[in-house]
C-alpha cells in the first residue's frame, strides 16, 4: 500500500494538529509545502524489521544514557514547517533538556532530531524517501540512515557531506553522533 498525499490549502500548524487529534487512528505527516501525507500501517514483515532496529537503538541508549530515543509515531516540526515521523530517531540529552517541559510535551515539538532512520518497505518510493532524508539533513539532522531492505543497501546522510551508499553491509556505525552504536543489519535484512 502506498501513502496518500492530500492537498489542503492554507492548513495552519494548529489546523494540522487538530486534524491529527480528530483522526488519531491515522499516521499523518505534513510536508514543508503543506501537503498532508497519510501513511498506511506497516505490514508485519516491515514492523518486525523496525522492531529490531528500535530494540538495538534502545539497548544502546540504555547503556550509554547519551540521549532520548523515539519511535515511528513521534512527529517533529522541522524549521521549514514540515512535520515528519521517522521510523526511529534520537536526540542528545542536553538538547532535549534545553526544551521546556511544555515544549517537550507539545504536539510535534519544534526540534530536529540529531539522528533519524527511515526503513524502506517494498511499497515505499525510494525517490520520495531520499528527498525526505535530504530534507532532514537540510533542517538540522546530523546523521541519517535510509535502510533499503528491497535492495539491501544503506544510504548514509551526514550534515555537510555527500550521501554515502553501502551495499549489503552487515553493520552500520553511529559514528561520532552515536558513539559506540552499531546496528546489526543481519537482523534487518
C-alpha positions, 0 to 999 in steps of 0.5 A, spaced: 500 500 500 502 506 498 501 513 502 496 518 500 498 525 499 492 530 500 492 537 498 489 542 503 490 549 502 492 554 507 492 548 513 495 552 519 500 548 524 494 548 529 489 546 523 494 540 522 494 538 529 487 538 530 486 534 524 491 529 527 487 529 534 480 528 530 483 522 526 488 519 531 487 512 528 491 515 522 499 516 521 499 523 518 505 527 516 505 534 513 510 536 508 514 543 508 509 545 502 503 543 506 501 537 503 498 532 508 501 525 507 497 519 510 501 513 511 498 506 511 500 501 517 506 497 516 505 490 514 508 485 519 514 483 515 516 491 515 514 492 523 518 486 525 524 489 521 523 496 525 522 492 531 529 490 531 532 496 529 528 500 535 530 494 540 538 495 538 537 503 538 534 502 545 539 497 548 544 502 546 541 508 549 540 504 555 547 503 556 550 509 554 544 514 557 547 519 551 540 521 549 532 520 548 530 515 543 523 515 539 519 511 535 515 511 528 509 515 531 513 521 534 512 527 529 517 533 529 516 540 526 522 541 522 524 549 521 521 549 514 514 547 517 514 540 515 512 535 520 515 528 519 515 521 523 521 517 522 521 510 523 526 511 529 530 517 531 534 520 537 536 526 540 542 528 545 540 529 552 542 536 553 538 538 547 532 535 549 533 538 556 534 545 553 526 544 551 521 546 556 517 541 559 511 544 555 515 544 549 517 537 550 510 535 551 507 539 545 504 536 539 510 535 534 515 539 538 519 544 534 526 540 534 530 536 529 532 530 531 540 529 531 539 522 528 533 519 524 532 512 520 527 511 515 526 503 513 524 502 506 518 497 505 517 494 498 511 499 497 515 505 499 518 510 493 525 510 494 525 517 490 520 520 495 524 517 501 531 520 499 528 527 498 525 526 505 532 524 508 535 530 504 530 534 507 532 532 514 539 533 513 537 540 510 533 542 517 538 540 522 539 532 522 546 530 523 546 523 521 541 519 517 540 512 515 535 510 509 535 502 510 533 499 503 531 492 505 528 491 497 535 492 495 539 491 501 543 497 501 544 503 506 544 510 504 548 514 509 546 522 510 551 526 514 550 534 515 555 537 510 557 531 506 555 527 500 550 521 501 554 515 502 551 508 499 553 501 502 551 495 499 549 489 503 553 491 509 552 487 515 553 493 520 552 500 520 556 505 525 553 511 529 559 514 528 561 520 532 553 522 533 552 515 536 558 513 539 559 506 540 552 504 536 552 499 531 546 496 528 546 489 526 543 489 519 543 481 519 537 482 523 534 487 518 535 484 512 
